[in-house]
Amino acid sequence: KDRRRATEGICTAHKGSTMAEPDYYALIGVDRGAPLNEIRAKFRQRVVIEHPDKGGDPKKFQLLNKAYNILTDPEKRQRYDATGRTERTAEEEFAESFGGGRLHGQQRSKDADAEAVVNLDQRMPKAGGEHEEGFQEWLRQRDQKEMVMTDKDFMKTALFNAAEMATKINHTGPVHHVLGSPKTDAYGQQMSGPVQVQAKVRPIKKTIDHDEILVRMLAVPLDDTMVYAELSKSGICLGMTGVGRIEQAGSRIEDFKEGDTILVLPKPTKFHSQRPIGTARTLLICQEEDVLRIPPDVLEELTPEQICLAPTIVCAYTLIETYGAKLKPGDSVLLNAAHMSAAGSAILQLCKLLKLKPLCILDLPGAPKNRVKGEYGSKSAWQDSDSRTVSPPSVRQHYERITEWLLTLGADEVFPDAVALLKWRDRNQRLLPKLALDGQATRESAEQLIHCLQPGDADSQCVVYGHGSAQPIEISPPLLSSWSGTLLGFSLNRWVHAMSANGKKMMTVMENITKLVRANKFSLDTVLYKVGEDAITDAFSRSADASDSSQVVLIFPTLQEEASDNGQGGAYGGGDERDPKPAAAGQPKEEEDREKLKADWLNLLFTPKSVAAQSPEGPMPVLFEGGNQVSPKTLLVWLGDDTSPEGSLIQGLGSSLGRDIGIVMLSWKQHAASEGLAEQNLSAPEILDGSWYLRERSTLENEDLDMLHDIELLGRAFVEGVETQLAKLGLSWRDVVLAGFGQGAGIAFTACLEKLVPEQIAGSIFFNAVIAFPKFLAERSHARLTAPTKMYTLWGSRDRSTPHSYRQAVQQTLQQFPEIQCTEENLPNQDHSFNDNSCKVLSSLVPLVLPR
């Protein structure tokens, strides 16, 4: 099962064309090189003529003022002269903010590499007082927190009664842990390679100390630090980072409170690959210094599955900003792990935005191993290598697929190995890059990159940032001395904790990346695996597969699911702590009867024998009838959430859809069975994190059964209301296109899948559909449809009420219905609302689902 999805609102959406701006020089009546005094003089003449009080055109008068404001502002005028626009795009805003704007500008020519090198003479201090200034700057940049002793520091070192200050943990049962063990041979000796992994339920502490916090983990990225962890014993909980929500805080915690969403990123001196903090568990106990608060702007735009990749994205950003300080637009950057991790794909996309040219080495398992061996800079090191060996067909297919994907992300060229790169460079007379980023970190990866770099006198650098497979790097000393460049290592954890300002900068970078995600300029492919449900070994195998470019993310059960799995229905939330022994005798029988009644109720839902079918509550009222109501060929039925702009927008669709389409708008909120569904809070935590949507049959509670009953009542009322309109117009269900928004779309969606709609429809278009328990619908997929039908599901990139874990569950449910040809799309800058942009998308999709 391939649970692939693209994070964040990160699919291609419908885009409108951008209107060109007018010629502001012609408006004022001056040439493009006119000085400022001439522009002012001409403006004063024209403004008198075009003033509305003198009979001039008000719109032209406004344009005239705008032209004057732009042409008298040096920065705006420069941007207008260069681009013909006055507003910056998301890419330009990002490039101008990156590294002080040094990479913002036109690409330079290929023969200008010599100008990019800063001579040593230019870096030498020119004045005698710079030493004192540098010392003062060092004092200002020191971490002030390490120079002040607070009460918390005193409590850590002084004696006190820890038992009195401890806080009891509400959740008393065990929780899921992802445990790793070193890989061993038949004799018990440790072997290199991925760790052996398993998911087990283990107990947790009963209390937390005064300086500890209890975090419910939401998402943990599965990276090389987990797959190739250097473990010395078995049963170690894996994970060095992740996103979670604070469940409880110790009595001395002041900066964090319950409900805060945080990023776990401990100090590397405190935890490391051999002794990880263990974020891969449902509940994590850690200290305040191990976490960073996530800004509200990031929480509004990104899901926990995307936010957990923040260390990876910021690592890519910092690598280019720090070690690419001397690069200019048009320069090349050498990568060898662009296809292996989220960091590689992030570097590619950032290079594209900054107009750098990434050269990617795509070394796949099973491909021939052509290696550069010999003296640096000598053709004999690569010219005599045997490149006649052909890769197997499956490897060639992987190579072509990944190459196409890398070129789409921003790669300039893709090569199977360093030998192919050097031969390409020799044929095309191209300059070698000055910067190489080693994300593989294997024995010979850095050596191969060094052979493809310019010599050290051109400020050439090779930076190792990947954890790799825990192997030592092997580089021959003659190669290093001949190259004479700089070999460096980079650790994001160490960089973040080196200075307190770096933690703030990390969140600032994520806010900038959020803008790019909103503008569909940045994306990361992720695959979700839920601990306790999906095979955890499959997740680790997929993460270790170099031919798979998706980033694996682990998600965890809710505390309610943990309690239910362990038979502790009231274990969380401060249940009754009285002795349960007196009721133990009748408890199994009572529980068995309750489960049987629940199963019978669920089996009757959406069947002719259900309570809703036996006691219907009448048709759904009609709010609006428009379009062709005399002899239409197709009927567009809209079921939304009755929001204020929604009705007026649907009423205005008649003219844009054509003369053969009738429109009818129904209202579920005005129906008698709507009370329970109307009270649902789409901003509740269980909605925002997706746990409510992902409930299964075994975890449904009484209020969930009531909601399913109300949805069935509304679905049957919806069908009855549509059939009344069809009888009046002489149409059938095959002439119907269903469309809707929010909870209304969820009602129509459920009515289609549960066969409440008696016949096949032409197609459906649903915006931000709120569908109750899609996994429950997937279990009932025996109710097959009869003919293929088209469906479009559209989601807002900023809609927090429909998290990505829920959207993925909807797509998996639709896979149980192969007759439905579903197309999923994301709308940029769209929250949980139906607006003008949504209406335009609707009018463009209706012709695609009309009956033939």
Summary of the structure (lengths in Angstrom):
residues: 852
radius of gyration: 31.3
end to end distance: 33.9
largest distance: 98.3
contacts: 2708
relative contact order: 0.09
helix: 42%
strand: 16%
